[in-house]
Each structure stands twice: as structure tokens, then as C-alpha cells.
Amino acid sequence: MINQINAQNKKINIKKIVEVLFYTFPLSFIIGNLILSLHLLIFIGFSFYLIKKESLTVRFKKLYWLLILFFLYLFFVTLFQFQSQGIFNAKLESLSLEENPIFKSFILVRFLILIFIIDTLFLNRILELKKLFLFISICTFFVALDVVFQYLVGFDLFGFKSLGYRNSGPFNDELISGAYLQKFSLFTFYYIFVKYNESKNLNVSLIFLLALHLTAILLSGSRMPLILILFGCFLTFLFIKKLRFVTTAGCIFFISIFGIIYNYDDKLANHYKSLFNEINVLNLFKINKQVTQNGVSEESIKIEIKENHEGLTLLDNSGYNRIYRTSLSMWWERPITGFGLKTFRVKCWEILEAKAHLVPSSGISRYACANHPHNHYLELLAETGIIGFTLMFAFFLVLFKEFIYYLKKYKQEENLIILLTFPIIISLFIEIWPIRSTGSFFTTWTASYFWFNAGVLLGLKKYFNLT
């Protein structure tokens, strides 16, 4: 009898461990890549043990074949590239195992395993979506408050100092607080709406919560995450009628705060003013109108842009555009197969040398190097070619199909619980939005976020009894 009780407690403990590991994933994103990697491996290990011991129901989706083909292809194209004689093979000799692209391409399979495990755990109702959202809400609220506190006081709750217009909060020297809040803030916004839907003060709470998170992203100094989270707010306004008022009011409240900070903080104002100048295409239309009316030469246009509209460099030779141009050149050399994982950082120097004679009179090269192409689609094209790009793009289309499915179900049933799928969908949609700068698609932080959310989204149909 005692043995049976101990065995039962052991089963319960393993189940609880798996639950805790799943719900606390957002915390590991704050602590750092090493902890995140270890967290992922431990979660996979305990989950496999639970699945085997409990004989949980598993299913193998046809979709998995698509991902298996992608990860196998990436591994073999990387293996072939770095084992062949040339600059890649020479570079390989100086790298440690953890930096070895062949090894990295092999262990990427852990994200396929992650999707399978999350799907299985939701299928067997081991996990609860609301608990995940609750923990995310605690994390984002803490990070947002910490960033605002750091900006106002000069240091955060851990003693990390502010950098003026850049405030990292609990991330210390990693300036990714804005990216973290951009990726997870909408989860908090939707969770509070669903959890406290009957509360009289719900609208006030949501307006304050949205404005707080937007302000924290602003104070982080991360400009692209600010644009992306506002895009997420727009998608919420577009698709969810019940959230239109609070989304609009929250954004207006935030804009008012932005205006006050912009007028009183010159450093932060200049930081964002440069962004406004870069995306201000109205000046180009103005110049084009002058050209049409006065017959100004093409060379005069270039001088006009260079001397009087320095903010327009994004439209010509900004750092990102130069990297994008290099990525396309790399892809064009091997359009079908690509060069393999982590090859851009090596190949780009060869391209720069080959294009050295094309440097214009301004002295600024039209090509540039970086660790990665800063755009998921260009990275896939350059490093996996049309084959890898097609496989992954097909997976993106599956995610878009899921978005349409859940949108229809929500509108048909007005089910608030189904509404919790929308921050996942919107976050994934923003992540694969093509017209934006990004981190590398294959880094631990970005990949863990993407595949974690993809796994949750794909595992929810059985959870909601929709299939």
C-alpha cells in the first residue's frame, strides 16, 4: 500500500515538474540564453519521461514531415558546405563545438521535438493555457515596471544603471527589454480581458496596462519593437471588436505620455526623431515633385537627399539596406541550395571584397557585413536557398491557416477562451512579418520564442475541443 502511494506521488511530482517548467519559460527569456537552453532541454527530458510513464496519447501530424525535411535539409547543406575545401572549412577549424555550425544545425531538431511535446501535453490536457498566460502577465508587468523605474530613478530594482535613452531593466547589459515586452505584452493584455471580463474597472485597468507596457518599450529605446507592438495593437483593433475601445484609448494615453517625454527628454527625443526622419517618405515625394516641375537632374536629386534629408538614408544606403543587399548577392550565388547555417557572417566578407570596386564617390560601400542578414526571409534565402525557404514558408502558411481558423471559430461562438489564441497568433504574425528587421531566425532566444508559440498554437485545437 505504501509503495502504491509513493508511486502515485512520484507520478504527480513528474507531472507538476513538467507543468512548472512549461509555465516558467517566459522567466528564462529574462535570465539569459544559457538558462533558456538548459530549461528547454530539461523540459524535453522530463516531458518524454512523463509521456512514456503515463503512456500518454500521441499523434504524428503530417505537418511534422515538413519540419523534418527542413531540419534535415539544413543539417546536410551545412555539413556539405563546411566539410568542403574553402573559406568555410578554414573557419571551422577555429570554432569550438558550441559555435560549430554543423553541431548547431544538428541540435536545431530540439525545436521540432518541442512542438511534438507541447502538442502531446495539450492533447492529454496536462497543460492549462490560463496558467501560462498568468505567469507571462507577472513577468511582463514586472519588466515594464522595472524599466520605467530605471528610467525615472537611474537604476532598476537590481541596481542596474540606466543608459539614458536606453533602459534594459532586469536584462542588465543586454538591450532587449523592449523586444521582450513586444513579444509578450499582448498576452498580458488579452489575459486580463478574459480573466476579469465581468469586472467594472476592466476598461480602466486595460487602458493603464497597455499604456504602461507601451511606455516601457518606448523607454527601453528599442525602436523596432515599439513599431511592432503598435502594429499588434492595430491588428487587435482590426479583428477584435470588444477590444477596440480600450486599445484605442490605451494608445492615445500612451501617445500623450510619449509627447510629454519627447518635449522634456532631449536625448530620447533625438533617438526617436532619427527614426521619424528615416521613415518620412513624404520628403521623397516633395523632391520628386520638384524634379517633375523643374527638370532637376538625377545627380541633383542625390545631392539634395544627401545634404538636406540625411534621415532618408534608410531608403538608400543605411546599415540594414547594405546588409540586405549583401544577403541578396549571397543568395544569388547559390539560389537553389543556399550556403548553410551561420554562413552569412563568413561569406559577406568575400562579397565585400568582390564588390570593393563598386564603392561610390561618397566613400560608403553599398554592401555591409553582420552576423546575420537581419531579416528572416533573407536569412532563409541566403543560408537555405529556395529549397529551405519554400519548406519554411509552407510552414508559415500553415500558421496563417490556423489564424483564419481561430478567427472564424471566435466569431461563430464568441468564446472568450478562444480569444487567448489571438496574442499567440498576432505575435507569430509579427515575428514572420517580412518588412522588418529581425534577429537571426536560428538563435536560441528567437527560435525558442517562435517554436514555443508555434507549438502552443498547433496543440490547442484538441484543448478547445474544436476538432
C-alpha positions, -999 to 999 in steps of 0.1 A, spaced: 0 0 0 28 24 9 46 16 -23 15 24 -43 12 58 -26 49 65 -32 45 56 -69 14 78 -72 33 107 -56 62 102 -80 38 104 -110 22 135 -96 56 151 -90 68 145 -125 36 159 -139 39 190 -117 76 194 -127 66 194 -164 38 219 -157 61 243 -138 88 240 -165 63 249 -192 47 278 -174 81 294 -164 95 295 -199 89 334 -200 112 338 -170 141 320 -187 139 345 -215 147 372 -190 175 353 -172 195 346 -204 203 322 -233 222 297 -213 194 292 -188 169 292 -216 188 264 -234 190 244 -202 154 250 -194 144 237 -229 165 205 -226 152 198 -191 116 204 -202 121 180 -231 137 153 -209 110 154 -181 82 155 -207 95 124 -226 97 106 -192 61 116 -184 48 106 -218 65 72 -215 55 65 -179 19 77 -183 15 61 -217 1 94 -230 -18 96 -263 5 109 -290 -2 119 -326 20 124 -356 8 152 -378 16 154 -415 29 188 -407 58 172 -389 72 158 -422 75 194 -435 96 203 -405 116 171 -405 125 178 -441 136 214 -433 158 205 -404 174 175 -422 180 197 -453 196 225 -432 219 200 -415 231 183 -447 236 215 -466 256 229 -437 276 197 -433 285 197 -470 294 234 -470 317 233 -440 333 200 -449 342 212 -484 375 229 -490 373 267 -489 367 297 -466 340 279 -446 362 248 -439 391 270 -428 368 290 -405 355 258 -389 389 249 -375 389 279 -352 355 273 -337 346 255 -305 319 227 -305 292 251 -292 300 275 -320 303 249 -347 276 254 -374 273 217 -381 267 210 -345 242 239 -342 223 227 -373 220 192 -358 207 204 -324 180 226 -341 160 194 -341 151 201 -305 126 227 -317 108 200 -337 108 179 -306 95 208 -286 64 212 -309 57 175 -307 59 175 -269 37 206 -264 11 192 -288 11 159 -268 8 176 -234 -21 198 -246 -37 167 -263 -37 149 -229 -47 181 -210 -16 182 -189 -11 219 -195 -35 248 -190 -34 279 -212 -46 303 -185 -17 294 -162 8 301 -189 -8 335 -195 -9 343 -158 28 337 -155 35 357 -186 15 386 -172 35 386 -140 67 387 -160 58 414 -184 43 436 -156 75 433 -136 97 440 -166 76 471 -176 77 485 -141 114 478 -137 122 496 -170 101 527 -160 116 527 -125 151 525 -141 144 555 -163 129 576 -135 155 568 -108 186 560 -128 189 523 -118 165 494 -116 154 471 -88 186 451 -92 208 481 -92 215 480 -130 221 516 -142 202 534 -169 219 544 -201 197 574 -206 175 568 -236 183 530 -234 169 512 -204 174 474 -202 157 468 -168 164 433 -155 183 424 -187 213 445 -175 238 449 -204 216 432 -229 194 458 -245 164 436 -252 138 447 -227 118 463 -255 120 432 -276 108 410 -246 79 433 -239 70 435 -276 68 397 -278 48 391 -246 28 422 -237 -2 413 -257 -5 380 -238 -10 401 -206 -35 424 -223 -57 396 -236 -54 376 -203 -66 404 -181 -95 410 -205 -106 373 -205 -99 367 -167 -117 398 -155 -143 403 -182 -171 409 -157 -151 435 -137 -165 471 -136 -130 485 -137 -118 463 -166 -116 491 -192 -96 514 -169 -72 486 -160 -67 476 -196 -60 512 -207 -35 517 -180 -19 483 -186 -15 489 -223 -1 524 -218 24 511 -192 38 484 -215 40 507 -245 57 534 -224 82 508 -211 90 498 -247 95 534 -255 118 540 -226 138 508 -235 150 528 -266 141 498 -288 125 515 -319 116 485 -340 98 467 -311 78 499 -305 66 499 -341 58 462 -340 38 464 -308 18 493 -322 12 471 -353 0 444 -329 -24 469 -313 -37 477 -348 -43 440 -356 -62 437 -323 -83 468 -332 -89 453 -366 -101 418 -356 -115 421 -320 -145 444 -317 -147 440 -279 -112 454 -275 -114 483 -300 -122 510 -274 -96 500 -248 -69 495 -275 -76 530 -290 -78 547 -256 -46 529 -244 -27 540 -275 -40 576 -271 -29 576 -235 5 563 -245 9 590 -272 2 616 -246 29 602 -224 52 600 -254 46 637 -262 55 648 -226 87 627 -226 96 639 -261 94 675 -250 114 671 -218 140 645 -227 162 657 -255 183 625 -257 153 602 -260 136 627 -284 167 627 -307 168 589 -306 133 587 -319 135 618 -341 161 600 -362 136 571 -367 108 595 -378 132 611 -403 142 577 -417 106 566 -423 95 600 -436 90 593 -473 70 625 -478 102 643 -485 109 620 -514 75 628 -529 84 665 -524 117 661 -541 101 641 -570 75 669 -575 103 695 -577 121 673 -603 89 669 -624 82 706 -624 118 720 -627 136 693 -646 163 688 -620 189 662 -629 193 628 -612 226 638 -597 210 669 -582 184 646 -566 211 626 -549 228 657 -536 195 671 -523 188 639 -504 223 636 -490 226 673 -479 191 682 -468 174 649 -460 200 629 -441 172 609 -424 163 594 -457 194 572 -457 172 542 -448 158 544 -484 193 541 -499 224 531 -480 215 526 -444 232 498 -425 203 475 -428 198 481 -466 235 474 -471 232 441 -452 201 432 -472 219 439 -504 247 417 -493 222 389 -484 206 391 -519 241 389 -535 249 359 -514 216 342 -523 221 349 -560 254 330 -560 236 298 -549 199 304 -552 186 268 -550 205 253 -521 220 282 -501 252 280 -482 241 265 -449 236 277 -413 258 306 -400 275 311 -434 264 347 -439 289 360 -413 317 344 -433 305 348 -469 297 385 -465 334 394 -462 341 377 -495 313 396 -511 326 429 -497 360 422 -512 345 413 -546 323 445 -546 351 468 -534 355 484 -568 318 495 -567 322 519 -538 306 553 -550 323 587 -547 307 591 -513 331 565 -499 302 545 -483 300 509 -496 266 497 -507 274 464 -490 280 455 -454 287 426 -431 270 413 -399 264 381 -380 232 375 -399 210 392 -426 187 409 -400 156 396 -419 142 361 -415 133 357 -452 167 369 -465 184 347 -439 164 317 -452 172 325 -488 209 332 -483 216 302 -460 190 276 -471 182 287 -507 149 283 -524 146 247 -511 148 256 -474 129 289 -479 100 270 -496 97 244 -468 97 271 -441 74 294 -460 50 265 -463 50 262 -425 43 299 -422 13 294 -444 1 267 -420 3 292 -392 -17 317 -412 -43 290 -419 -46 285 -381 -51 322 -377 -81 321 -401 -95 290 -384 -94 305 -349 -108 339 -361 -138 321 -377 -143 300 -345 -142 330 -323 -167 350 -344 -191 320 -346 -190 311 -309 -180 344 -292 -158 322 -269 -136 343 -247 -112 314 -240 -106 310 -278 -97 347 -276 -65 337 -258 -52 322 -291 -51 357 -306 -20 371 -288 -2 339 -299 -13 344 -335 -6 381 -336 29 376 -320 37 349 -346 24 370 -374 45 399 -363 75 376 -360 72 364 -396 62 398 -410 86 403 -440 90 441 -439 110 444 -407 145 440 -393 149 409 -371 174 389 -351 186 356 -365 159 331 -370 182 304 -356 194 320 -324 183 304 -291 163 334 -280 144 340 -312 140 303 -322 128 293 -287 101 321 -287 89 312 -322 88 274 -319 73 276 -284 44 297 -296 40 277 -328 38 245 -307 12 260 -284 -9 273 -313 -8 239 -331 -17 220 -300 -48 240 -290 -75 226 -312 -79 194 -291 -76 215 -260 -106 236 -270 -124 205 -284 -125 221 -318 -115 191 -338 
